[in-house]
Amino acid sequence: MRLPQSLSVTRFVERRDVVLQEPSTAGDVDVLQVRTPTEEAVVESAWHTVRQIATYAVMIVSDAITLLLAMVLAVSIWGLGSGFDPLWMYCVSASVMFASFAMLGLYPGIGMTPAVEIRQTSMVVCVVMSTFAAATLLHARDPWMLVQVGLVWMALLIALPVSRGVTRSLLSRTNWWGAPTVIFGTGETGVSIYESLRDNPTWGLRPIGIVDDSIRSEAAAQGYLGRTSEVPDLVREFGVTWCVVAMPDRPREEILRLVDDYAGMIPHTLVVPDLAGLPSLWTGAADCGGYPGLQLKERLLMPVPQVIKRGTDVLLTLLVVLICVPLMVILAAIVKLTSKGPVFYAQQRLGLHGKPFRAWKFRTMVPNADAILEEYLQNHEELRQEWERDHKLKKDPRVTLVGRFLRKTSLDELPQVWNVLLGEMSLVGPRPIVQAEVDRYGDCYDLYLRVRPGITGLWQVSGRNNTTYEERVQLDGYYVRNWSPWLDLCILLSTIRVVLLREGAF
């Protein structure tokens, strides 16, 4: 049984009742360490229990601090009203919120995507704070106390997703946080899930490897642990609490046997069916005549979410315009003074239902950009393949010095707020494409036509220019299939981080 080195400082290979410790990198001799199974079981069990308690405790402490800071902010802005008792409000709201979070699986929130986490926390905050607001209107002697409740409410809606995201990011860098997870299946699906969990540690599912009775692909060799019969040993050694059965190509009888014999000894089991391409974020399990079914919600056909999306676009865009008008004037002057040509640049793109529109940006290239690009590619044939593959160059000769700064900071896209107000674009959506890119989208083009393209989107927060064109298409398809206001909010919050850190920009 081969164990990934990153899982623990000391790796053990069992040989009956003897545990052989592999040579330490600090010494030259092998150390033979003998433990009785009972002693080892006691030690490992105690450590797994402590780790689970710590996982819960850290998230609870993070939420408690966030709630406290939100109330301190409200008091510092508005002061103490005659009927405002911050200690009483904190104790009551904390008790209700934390109990609700626990029932919704937010403690510790293992295996929960950011969009789902934002939805759950926002729903609880809205229920708790609206109850306080109603009680304030009915019983408080100071009606201005309602303003303080509203301040706490708004602060929590913004601060909780941010604080929980930061906490997850910090915890994911440790080797003790998260749920040890085993993946059943060495096929393409199992390997893909293993790599996704490994590359996204903030989800909390910490993959220790893949088990199967045979290695079905070369890519699975890296994470292969052994046969399915070794799962009981893995559960004992690593305290495995989650498993993913990713064998969509196997017979139903084989999967049922694995679940009964091995996955059944693990508290949480995810079974991945052969339904790639269906929505995954908002899909729920349902009983259908004794058979397990998947209930899909096509939110793009629901009027209320669409109204919420459009209303959010307009309100946030107007806010951005009010705040950024001085900045846009300054940037326009800099563009005009540093290079010849117009301040703005418009290119025809395809929008909702394939309707063309002109997407506006600050000009970041020299006026004769096409001629310069063709000459540059003729002199650098080795870069022509990069251009034909991604329609982008890391060192684009057409981009001006100021334009390079605007692109790295994404400030060149500020004029697209006008497209949002006109209803041609959304704040969040697929990357707007030109007619020449339609063929490269293939079957995903029909998905693209269902929503307005966005100023930001999954592409921008998932590696941006570091992603391949095929990955961009997949991200756009995933967004459309799983679209909801909560996913939009998650992307908007992630965009702030990406822009500040300039991740994947060139």
C-alpha positions as CSV (number, residue, x, y, z in Angstrom):
1,M,0.0,0.0,0.0
2,R,1.7,3.2,-1.2
3,L,0.8,6.4,0.8
4,P,1.4,9.9,-0.4
5,Q,4.2,11.5,1.5
6,S,2.3,14.7,2.2
7,L,-0.2,12.9,4.4
8,S,1.9,12.5,7.4
9,V,5.4,13.1,8.7
10,T,5.9,9.4,9.4
11,R,4.6,6.9,6.9
12,F,4.0,3.3,7.9
13,V,3.8,0.1,6.0
14,E,2.1,-2.6,7.9
15,R,3.6,-6.1,8.1
16,R,1.3,-8.2,10.4
17,D,1.9,-6.9,13.9
18,V,5.1,-4.9,13.1
19,V,5.0,-1.4,11.7
20,L,8.1,-0.5,9.7
21,Q,8.9,3.2,9.6
22,E,10.6,4.3,6.4
23,P,14.0,5.9,6.7
24,S,14.0,9.5,7.9
25,T,15.6,12.1,5.6
26,A,17.5,13.4,8.6
27,G,19.2,10.1,9.5
28,D,21.0,7.2,7.8
29,V,19.5,4.2,9.7
30,D,16.1,2.6,9.5
31,V,14.0,2.6,12.6
32,L,12.0,-0.4,13.5
33,Q,9.1,0.6,15.6
34,V,6.8,-2.1,17.1
35,R,3.4,-1.3,18.5
36,T,0.6,-3.5,19.5
37,P,-2.6,-2.9,17.4
38,T,-4.5,-1.9,20.5
39,E,-2.1,0.9,21.5
40,E,-2.0,2.2,17.9
41,A,-5.7,2.1,17.6
42,V,-6.1,4.1,20.8
43,V,-3.6,6.7,19.7
44,E,-5.0,7.1,16.2
45,S,-8.6,7.2,17.5
46,A,-7.7,10.0,20.0
47,W,-5.9,12.0,17.4
48,H,-8.8,11.7,14.9
49,T,-11.3,12.9,17.6
50,V,-9.1,15.9,18.5
51,R,-8.8,16.8,14.8
52,Q,-12.6,16.6,14.3
53,I,-13.3,18.8,17.3
54,A,-10.7,21.3,16.3
55,T,-12.2,21.5,12.8
56,Y,-15.6,22.4,14.3
57,A,-14.1,24.8,16.9
58,V,-12.1,26.9,14.5
59,M,-15.1,27.6,12.2
60,I,-17.2,28.5,15.2
61,V,-14.6,30.9,16.6
62,S,-14.3,32.5,13.2
63,D,-18.0,33.1,13.0
64,A,-18.2,34.4,16.6
65,I,-15.4,36.9,15.9
66,T,-17.1,38.0,12.7
67,L,-20.4,38.6,14.5
68,L,-18.7,40.5,17.2
69,L,-16.9,42.8,14.7
70,A,-20.1,43.4,12.9
71,M,-21.8,44.6,16.1
72,V,-18.8,46.7,17.1
73,L,-19.0,48.4,13.6
74,A,-22.7,49.1,14.1
75,V,-22.1,50.7,17.5
76,S,-19.1,52.7,16.3
77,I,-21.1,54.1,13.4
78,W,-24.4,54.8,15.1
79,G,-23.7,54.7,18.8
80,L,-25.7,53.0,21.5
81,G,-29.4,53.6,21.3
82,S,-31.6,53.8,24.4
83,G,-33.0,50.4,23.7
84,F,-29.9,48.7,22.3
85,D,-28.3,46.0,24.5
86,P,-25.3,44.7,22.4
87,L,-24.5,41.9,24.9
88,W,-28.0,40.5,24.8
89,M,-28.3,40.8,21.1
90,Y,-24.9,39.1,20.6
91,C,-25.7,36.2,22.9
92,V,-29.1,35.6,21.3
93,S,-28.1,36.0,17.7
94,A,-24.9,33.9,18.2
95,S,-26.9,31.1,19.8
96,V,-29.5,31.0,17.1
97,M,-27.0,31.4,14.2
98,F,-24.6,28.8,15.4
99,A,-27.3,26.3,16.0
100,S,-28.8,26.9,12.5
101,F,-25.3,26.7,10.9
102,A,-24.8,23.3,12.6
103,M,-28.1,22.0,11.4
104,L,-27.3,23.1,7.8
105,G,-23.9,21.4,7.8
106,L,-21.9,24.6,8.0
107,Y,-19.9,23.2,10.9
108,P,-17.5,22.2,9.8
109,G,-18.8,22.8,6.2
110,I,-16.8,19.9,4.8
111,G,-17.5,19.2,1.1
112,M,-19.6,22.4,0.7
113,T,-18.8,24.6,-2.3
114,P,-18.5,28.4,-1.7
115,A,-21.7,29.2,-3.6
116,V,-23.7,26.8,-1.4
117,E,-22.0,28.1,1.8
118,I,-22.9,31.7,0.9
119,R,-26.5,30.8,0.3
120,Q,-26.8,28.9,3.6
121,T,-25.1,31.6,5.7
122,S,-27.1,34.4,4.0
123,M,-30.4,32.6,4.6
124,V,-29.7,32.2,8.3
125,V,-28.5,35.8,8.7
126,C,-31.6,37.1,7.0
127,V,-33.9,35.1,9.2
128,V,-32.2,36.0,12.4
129,M,-31.8,39.7,11.6
130,S,-35.3,40.1,10.2
131,T,-36.6,38.6,13.5
132,F,-34.6,41.2,15.5
133,A,-35.9,43.9,13.2
134,A,-39.5,42.9,13.8
135,A,-39.0,42.7,17.5
136,T,-37.4,46.2,17.4
137,L,-40.3,47.7,15.6
138,L,-42.8,46.1,18.1
139,H,-41.0,46.6,21.5
140,A,-38.0,49.0,21.3
141,R,-38.4,52.4,22.8
142,D,-35.8,53.8,20.4
143,P,-36.9,53.4,16.7
144,W,-33.4,54.3,15.6
145,M,-32.3,51.0,17.0
146,L,-33.6,49.5,13.8
147,V,-30.8,51.2,12.0
148,Q,-28.2,49.4,14.1
149,V,-29.9,46.1,13.4
150,G,-29.7,46.9,9.7
151,L,-26.0,47.8,10.0
152,V,-25.3,44.5,11.7
153,W,-27.4,42.7,9.1
154,M,-25.6,44.2,6.1
155,A,-22.1,43.7,7.7
156,L,-22.8,40.0,8.3
157,L,-24.0,39.4,4.7
158,I,-20.7,40.7,3.4
159,A,-18.3,39.7,6.2
160,L,-19.4,36.1,6.9
161,P,-18.6,34.8,3.4
162,V,-15.3,36.6,3.4
163,S,-14.2,35.5,6.9
164,R,-15.2,31.9,6.3
165,G,-13.4,31.9,3.0
166,V,-10.2,33.3,4.6
167,T,-10.5,30.8,7.4
168,R,-10.8,27.9,5.0
169,S,-7.9,29.2,3.0
170,L,-5.6,29.4,6.1
171,L,-6.8,26.0,7.4
172,S,-6.3,24.3,4.1
173,R,-2.6,25.0,4.4
174,T,-2.3,22.8,7.4
175,N,-2.1,19.0,7.4
176,W,-4.7,18.3,10.0
177,W,-7.8,20.3,8.8
178,G,-10.4,18.7,6.6
179,A,-11.9,15.2,6.2
180,P,-9.6,12.4,5.1
181,T,-11.3,11.1,1.9
182,V,-10.8,7.9,-0.2
183,I,-11.8,7.7,-3.8
184,F,-13.1,4.4,-5.2
185,G,-12.2,4.0,-8.8
186,T,-9.0,4.4,-10.9
187,G,-10.9,5.3,-14.1
188,E,-11.0,8.7,-15.7
189,T,-13.8,10.0,-13.3
190,G,-12.0,8.8,-10.2
191,V,-8.7,10.4,-11.2
192,S,-10.4,13.7,-12.1
193,I,-12.2,13.9,-8.7
194,Y,-9.0,13.0,-6.9
195,E,-7.1,15.8,-8.7
196,S,-9.9,18.3,-8.2
197,L,-10.1,17.6,-4.4
198,R,-6.3,17.8,-4.2
199,D,-6.2,21.1,-6.0
200,N,-9.0,22.7,-4.0
201,P,-8.2,22.0,-0.4
202,T,-10.6,24.7,0.8
203,W,-13.5,22.3,0.1
204,G,-12.4,20.4,3.1
205,L,-12.3,16.9,1.5
206,R,-8.6,15.9,1.8
207,P,-8.0,13.0,-0.5
208,I,-5.5,10.4,0.8
209,G,-5.7,8.5,-2.5
210,I,-7.5,6.1,-4.8
211,V,-8.4,2.5,-4.2
212,D,-9.4,-0.1,-6.7
213,D,-8.8,-3.8,-7.5
214,S,-6.8,-2.7,-10.5
215,I,-5.2,0.4,-12.0
216,R,-7.3,1.3,-15.0
217,S,-5.3,4.4,-16.2
218,E,-1.7,5.5,-16.1
219,A,-2.8,8.8,-14.4
220,A,-4.2,6.8,-11.4
221,A,-0.8,5.4,-10.5
222,Q,0.2,8.6,-8.7
223,G,-2.6,8.4,-6.1
224,Y,-3.1,4.7,-6.0
225,L,-3.2,3.2,-2.5
226,G,-4.2,-0.4,-3.0
227,R,-7.1,-2.7,-3.4
228,T,-10.6,-2.0,-2.0
229,S,-10.0,-4.7,0.7
230,E,-7.4,-2.4,2.3
231,V,-10.1,0.3,3.1
232,P,-10.5,-0.9,6.7
233,D,-6.8,-0.3,7.3
234,L,-7.1,3.2,5.8
235,V,-10.1,4.0,8.0
236,R,-8.1,3.0,11.1
237,E,-4.9,4.7,10.1
238,F,-6.2,8.0,8.8
239,G,-9.6,8.3,10.3
240,V,-11.3,8.3,6.9
241,T,-14.8,10.0,7.3
242,W,-15.7,10.6,3.6
243,C,-15.4,8.5,0.5
244,V,-16.3,9.1,-3.2
245,V,-17.5,6.1,-5.3
246,A,-16.5,7.2,-8.8
247,M,-17.1,4.2,-10.9
248,P,-19.8,5.2,-13.4
249,D,-18.6,2.6,-15.9
250,R,-19.0,-0.3,-13.5
251,P,-22.1,-2.6,-13.2
252,R,-24.7,-1.6,-10.6
253,E,-24.1,-4.8,-8.7
254,E,-20.4,-4.1,-8.2
255,I,-21.1,-0.6,-6.9
256,L,-23.8,-1.8,-4.5
257,R,-21.3,-4.4,-3.2
258,L,-18.6,-1.9,-2.7
259,V,-21.0,0.4,-0.8
260,D,-22.2,-2.4,1.4
261,D,-18.8,-4.0,2.1
262,Y,-16.5,-1.0,2.3
263,A,-18.1,2.4,1.8
264,G,-20.6,1.4,4.4
265,M,-18.0,1.6,7.2
266,I,-17.4,5.3,6.4
267,P,-19.9,7.9,7.7
268,H,-20.2,10.0,4.5
269,T,-20.4,8.5,1.0
270,L,-20.8,10.3,-2.3
271,V,-21.8,8.1,-5.3
272,V,-21.0,9.7,-8.7
273,P,-23.3,8.5,-11.4
274,D,-22.6,8.6,-15.2
275,L,-24.4,11.9,-15.6
276,A,-21.6,14.2,-16.6
277,G,-23.0,17.5,-18.1
278,L,-26.0,17.8,-15.7
279,P,-26.1,20.6,-13.2
280,S,-24.3,19.7,-10.0
281,L,-24.6,22.7,-7.6
282,W,-28.4,22.8,-7.0
283,T,-29.2,19.2,-7.7
284,G,-31.0,17.4,-4.9
285,A,-31.8,13.8,-4.1
286,A,-35.4,12.7,-4.3
287,D,-37.2,9.5,-3.8
288,C,-39.1,8.3,-6.9
289,G,-41.1,5.2,-6.3
290,G,-38.4,3.6,-4.2
291,Y,-35.6,4.6,-6.6
292,P,-33.1,7.3,-5.8
293,G,-33.6,10.3,-8.2
294,L,-32.0,13.6,-8.9
295,Q,-34.1,16.7,-8.9
296,L,-32.8,19.4,-11.3
297,K,-33.8,23.0,-11.1
298,E,-33.5,25.1,-14.3
299,R,-33.1,28.5,-12.7
300,L,-32.7,30.2,-16.0
301,L,-36.5,29.5,-16.6
302,M,-37.5,30.9,-13.2
303,P,-38.6,34.5,-13.3
304,V,-37.8,35.5,-9.7
305,P,-34.0,34.6,-9.9
306,Q,-33.8,36.4,-13.3
307,V,-35.4,39.5,-11.8
308,I,-33.0,39.3,-8.8
309,K,-30.0,39.0,-11.2
310,R,-31.0,42.0,-13.4
311,G,-31.9,44.1,-10.4
312,T,-28.6,43.3,-8.7
313,D,-26.8,44.2,-12.0
314,V,-28.4,47.6,-12.2
315,L,-28.0,48.5,-8.5
316,L,-24.4,47.5,-8.2
317,T,-23.5,49.0,-11.5
318,L,-25.0,52.4,-10.5
319,L,-23.0,52.2,-7.3
320,V,-19.8,51.4,-9.2
321,V,-20.4,54.3,-11.5
322,L,-21.0,56.8,-8.6
323,I,-17.8,55.6,-6.9
324,C,-15.5,55.2,-10.0
325,V,-16.5,58.3,-12.1
326,P,-13.4,60.3,-11.0
327,L,-11.1,57.3,-11.6
328,M,-12.6,56.7,-15.1
329,V,-12.0,60.4,-16.0
330,I,-8.4,60.1,-14.8
331,L,-7.8,56.9,-16.7
332,A,-9.4,58.4,-19.9
333,A,-7.0,61.4,-19.7
334,I,-4.0,59.1,-19.2
335,V,-4.9,56.9,-22.2
336,K,-5.4,60.0,-24.4
337,L,-2.2,61.7,-23.3
338,T,0.1,58.6,-23.6
339,S,-0.7,57.3,-27.0
340,K,-2.4,58.3,-30.2
341,G,-5.9,57.2,-31.0
342,P,-9.4,57.2,-29.3
343,V,-9.8,56.7,-25.5
344,F,-12.3,53.9,-25.9
345,Y,-12.3,50.8,-28.0
346,A,-15.4,48.8,-29.0
347,Q,-15.5,45.3,-30.5
348,Q,-18.5,43.5,-31.7
349,R,-19.4,40.5,-29.4
350,L,-22.2,38.0,-29.2
351,G,-24.7,38.4,-26.4
352,L,-28.0,36.9,-25.1
353,H,-29.6,34.7,-27.8
354,G,-26.7,35.5,-30.2
355,K,-27.6,39.2,-30.5
356,P,-24.4,41.2,-31.4
357,F,-23.5,44.2,-29.4
358,R,-20.4,46.5,-29.0
359,A,-18.5,45.8,-25.8
360,W,-16.6,48.9,-24.6
361,K,-13.2,49.1,-23.0
362,F,-10.4,51.6,-22.5
363,R,-8.1,51.4,-25.4
364,T,-5.0,49.3,-24.5
365,M,-3.4,48.9,-27.9
366,V,-1.7,51.0,-30.5
367,P,-4.0,52.2,-33.4
368,N,-2.5,49.9,-36.1
369,A,-2.7,46.8,-33.9
370,D,-3.6,44.2,-36.5
371,A,-0.7,45.1,-38.8
372,I,1.7,45.0,-35.9
373,L,0.5,41.7,-34.8
374,E,0.8,40.1,-38.2
375,E,4.3,41.4,-38.7
376,Y,5.2,40.2,-35.2
377,L,3.9,36.7,-35.8
378,Q,5.8,36.5,-39.1
379,N,9.0,37.3,-37.3
380,H,8.2,34.9,-34.4
381,E,6.6,31.9,-36.0
382,E,7.0,30.0,-32.7
383,L,4.4,32.2,-31.1
384,R,1.8,31.7,-33.9
385,Q,0.7,28.5,-32.3
386,E,0.1,30.2,-29.0
387,W,-2.0,32.9,-30.7
388,E,-4.0,30.4,-32.7
389,R,-4.6,28.3,-29.6
390,D,-5.6,31.0,-27.1
391,H,-6.1,34.2,-29.1
392,K,-3.8,35.7,-26.6
393,L,0.0,36.4,-26.2
394,K,1.8,36.8,-22.9
395,K,4.0,39.5,-24.5
396,D,1.6,41.2,-26.9
397,P,3.5,43.8,-29.0
398,R,0.2,45.7,-29.7
399,V,-0.4,46.6,-26.0
400,T,0.8,50.0,-24.8
401,L,2.6,50.6,-21.5
402,V,-0.5,52.1,-19.9
403,G,-2.6,49.4,-21.5
404,R,-0.5,46.7,-19.9
405,F,-1.2,48.2,-16.5
406,L,-5.0,48.5,-17.3
407,R,-5.1,44.9,-18.3
408,K,-3.3,43.6,-15.3
409,T,-5.6,45.5,-12.9
410,S,-8.7,44.8,-15.1
411,L,-9.4,48.6,-15.1
412,D,-9.7,48.5,-18.9
413,E,-13.1,46.8,-18.5
414,L,-14.7,49.6,-16.4
415,P,-16.5,51.2,-19.5
416,Q,-18.5,47.9,-19.8
417,V,-20.7,49.2,-17.0
418,W,-22.4,51.0,-19.8
419,N,-23.1,47.7,-21.5
420,V,-24.6,46.4,-18.2
421,L,-26.9,49.3,-17.8
422,L,-28.1,48.8,-21.4
423,G,-28.9,45.2,-20.7
424,E,-26.3,43.9,-23.1
425,M,-24.1,42.4,-20.5
426,S,-24.2,41.3,-16.9
427,L,-21.8,41.9,-14.0
428,V,-21.3,38.1,-13.9
429,G,-21.5,35.7,-16.9
430,P,-19.6,33.8,-19.5
431,R,-16.7,35.5,-21.2
432,P,-18.0,37.6,-24.2
433,I,-16.9,36.0,-27.4
434,V,-16.6,37.0,-31.1
435,Q,-18.1,35.3,-34.1
436,A,-14.8,33.6,-34.9
437,E,-14.9,31.7,-31.6
438,V,-18.4,30.1,-32.1
439,D,-17.0,26.9,-33.7
440,R,-14.6,26.4,-30.8
441,Y,-17.5,26.4,-28.4
442,G,-19.1,23.4,-30.0
443,D,-22.1,22.1,-28.1
444,C,-21.5,24.6,-25.3
445,Y,-22.5,27.5,-27.6
446,D,-26.1,26.7,-27.0
447,L,-25.5,27.1,-23.3
448,Y,-23.6,30.4,-23.9
449,L,-26.7,31.9,-25.7
450,R,-28.9,31.4,-22.6
451,V,-27.4,34.2,-20.5
452,R,-25.8,37.6,-21.0
453,P,-22.0,37.6,-21.1
454,G,-20.4,39.1,-18.0
455,I,-17.7,41.6,-17.1
456,T,-16.4,38.9,-14.7
457,G,-17.0,35.2,-14.5
458,L,-15.7,31.8,-13.6
459,W,-12.9,32.2,-16.1
460,Q,-11.6,35.4,-14.4
461,V,-11.5,33.8,-11.0
462,S,-10.2,30.3,-12.0
463,G,-6.8,31.1,-13.4
464,R,-7.8,33.6,-16.1
465,N,-5.1,33.7,-18.8
466,N,-3.4,30.7,-17.3
467,T,-6.2,28.5,-18.4
468,T,-6.5,26.8,-21.8
469,Y,-9.2,27.7,-24.3
470,E,-10.9,24.3,-23.7
471,E,-11.0,25.0,-19.9
472,R,-12.6,28.4,-20.5
473,V,-15.3,26.8,-22.5
474,Q,-15.9,24.2,-19.8
475,L,-16.1,26.9,-17.2
476,D,-18.7,28.9,-19.2
477,G,-20.7,25.7,-19.6
478,Y,-20.5,24.9,-15.8
479,Y,-21.6,28.5,-15.0
480,V,-24.7,28.3,-17.2
481,R,-25.7,24.8,-15.9
482,N,-25.3,25.8,-12.3
483,W,-26.3,29.5,-12.5
484,S,-27.9,31.2,-9.5
485,P,-27.7,34.5,-7.7
486,W,-25.6,32.8,-5.0
487,L,-23.0,31.6,-7.6
488,D,-22.9,35.2,-8.9
489,L,-22.2,36.5,-5.4
490,C,-19.5,34.0,-4.9
491,I,-17.8,35.0,-8.2
492,L,-18.1,38.7,-7.4
493,L,-16.4,38.2,-4.0
494,S,-13.7,36.1,-5.7
495,T,-13.2,38.7,-8.4
496,I,-12.1,41.3,-5.7
497,R,-9.4,38.9,-4.5
498,V,-8.2,38.1,-8.1
499,V,-8.1,41.8,-9.1
500,L,-6.2,42.8,-5.9
501,L,-3.7,40.0,-6.3
502,R,-3.6,40.2,-10.1
503,E,-3.8,36.5,-10.5
504,G,-3.4,35.1,-14.0
505,A,-3.4,38.6,-15.6
506,F,-1.1,39.7,-18.4
